[in-house]
Amino acid sequence: MADVWDMKRAHAYRMIEGWRPAALVSPIGDTNEGQARELAPVLKEYGPEVTVTLYREVKELRGERRVTAADL
C-alpha cells in the first residue's frame, strides 16, 4: 500500500473512517482529518443528526474562528 498510495495502512484506515463525518458536516470539504477523527466516534455512537448538530453548535460558539479538533 505504501508503494502505491504513498501512505501507511494505518493512515489509510484513518482517512477511510473520517470521510463520512467530514462529508456530513461540510459537503464542500473544508474540514480536516483531525476534525473528522474527533467526529467519527460521535457518528458511530449517535448517528448523523447528532454529529452535524454538534459540529454546527461548536462552529457557532467559535464565531469567526476556525473550528479545531480540540474544540470538538
N, C-alpha and C positions, 0 to 999 in steps of 0.2 A: 504494500500500500504506500509506503513512504517513497518508493521509487516512482510510482505513477502520479500520485497526488501531492507529493512534497509535504506530507504531514504524517504524524504518527497515528496509530489506530485509536488511541485514547482521545486525541483531539478530534478526530473524525466523528467518534461517537458523541462527544460533547456538542459538536455542531449539529448532528442529526437530532439530538434531543432538544436543542434550543431553537430549531427553526420554527416549530409550531407556535410557541408562546410569542416569539418575535413577530411572526406574521399576524397573530391575533391583535397585538397591541399597536402595531404600526405596519399597515399594509404597504407603505411606501419605503420601508426598510431603513428607518433612521434609528433603530435600536442596535445595541451592540451585543457581543457574545456574553459579557458579564451580566447585563440586564436579563438576557434570555435565560442564563443559567440560574439566576435567582427566581425567575418566574416559573421555571419548569416544574418544581415540586408543587407549587400552588395549582398549576393547571392539572397536574396528575391527581391531586387530592380533592380539589374543589370544583374543577371544571372551567370552561372558557369564560363564562359570565363573570365569575369572581376574579379571574385573572385580569380581565380587561378593566373591571371596576377598580381593582387595586392599583393598577398602573395609572389609570386616569386620575384617581384621587391623589396619589403621590405626585403626579405631574402638576396637578392644580396647587398643591401645597408648595411645590418648588417655585411656582411662578415662572419668571423668565429664565431661571437657572435650569440647566440640563439635568434630567433625572439620571442618577448614577446607580450602579449595582448596590452600593452601600445603602442608598435610600430605600431600596426595595427590600 
